[in-house]
Amino acid sequence: MPASSPRALAKGPSLAADAIVVDLEDSVVPEAKGEARQAAVRALAGQDYAHRVRALRLNAHDTEWYAEDIRAAFDAVPDVVVLPKVESADALHALADALAADARGRDVRIWAMLETPRAVLGAEAVAGVAAAGVPLETLVVGNNDLARAGGLPLATSRTHLHPWLMTFVAAAKANDLTVLDGVFNDFADLVSFERECLEGVAMGMDGRTLIHPSQIEVANRAFTPDADAVADARAIVAAFEAPEAAGRGAIRLDGRMVERLHLDMARRTLALAERAAAVADRS
């Protein structure tokens, strides 16, 4: 949500999204940064977002606006600070140190946006800061900037980006982080958007960032296990809980071999479905 748009900020707490990212970066022109910053503070500190994660996207750490954005983060009290254009661990360490300077000791998490070829090459080092005490929770794909910086076309098909995207997924999974797919620009083309959401699910993405409310329903549907997946997960869990499965690493189920790794995946599927249902009930 652009912090410079009062209408967008007012709508945020009513949307069926898991998180609302109030943006101070790309969606706000330079001459509006100061006013947008104040509006972001009023929205995040004053509105009730219920179960939704309240996130504030800063300007990049090497911009003239960054220091003021950090001060705004102290007043906005977001759950998450989103840092764009992350290319190295140093930027995240510096952000963590800056946030820790808030004497009120709030537990603010960090999402890092990976948007350049250098970020691709440094993805493991960036993700690894979580083990060093930096409250990094999520890697966010910045596919528009990634394609632009790489000299790649912003096409409906993004096959050319797959190796870089999978590098981000691997870095996230290796460090127990969430990874969010990037935005889809043509918000009127929900057919192509759904196809790309399902592609993201297959790639191991945990969700995706959106640029228009019309995309929310499609994304929620794509990233929520469907009825068949839930039924299969329940069958796997029940099969391994049966007395005859005790101590066994693999069992037969409906003509296939199912191992303990499938049990772990089934439990994750059920947890996702239960969380989605709980969020739907609160919305």
C-alpha positions, 0 to 999 in steps of 0.5 A: 500500500503506497503510504502516499495514498490515504485511500489505500491506507484506509483500505488495508485493515479490511483486506483478506491478506496475511500482511499489509506492507505500507510502502515508503519506497518505489510507490512514493515519489521523492517529493512526497517522501516526508508526508508519506512517512508521517501518513505511514506512522499514523496508519500503522500506529493508529489503525487496527489491522487485527490478525494482519502483519503490519509491515513498513517498507523503508527506502534502501539503506544507501538512500537519503531517506533511510535515516528518517525512515528508521526514525519513523519505524520507531514511531509506527511500531510495525511488526515487520520492517521490509528492507529493499535492495538487499545485496549483502549481510552488512545491510541487514546487520546495520538495520538490526543494529538501528532497530535495536537502538529503540530504547523501547525494546520492541521485537521487530522482525525483518524481511529482506528484498532480493532484487539484483544479480548481486543479491542472487550471488549473495543470497546464502550470505544474506539468509545466513544472518538469521543464525547470527542473531539478526531477526530476519524472517523472510526473503522477498523476491523483487522480480521487477528490479531483478529483471531490469538489473539483469537486462531481462524482459518483463514477460508474461512467462518468466522462465528465464528467471527460474534459476535465480528464483530457485537460488532464493528459495534454496537460501531461504529453506536452508536457513529456515526462512519464509520466501515470498514470490514477487509481484505480478504487474498486470493485475487485470490478467487474473488467469496468468496471475493464477498460473504464476501463483501455482508455479510459485507454489511448485517452486516452494514459495510460501506466498507472494506479494501483491500490488492490487486487492483484486489479486488477493482471492486468487493468491489465497486460493493458490497458496492454500491446500485444496480439499484433495490435498487436505484429505490426502494429508489426513490419510497419511497422518492417520496411516502412520498413527495406526498401531501397525505403522509403529516403528516403520519408516515407510508404509503402503497407502492406496497402492503407493509407498509413503515414507516419514518425510511424507508424514512431515509434509502432510502435517505441514499441509494440515497446519497451513489449511488450519491456519487459512481456515482460522484467518478466514473465520477472523476476516 
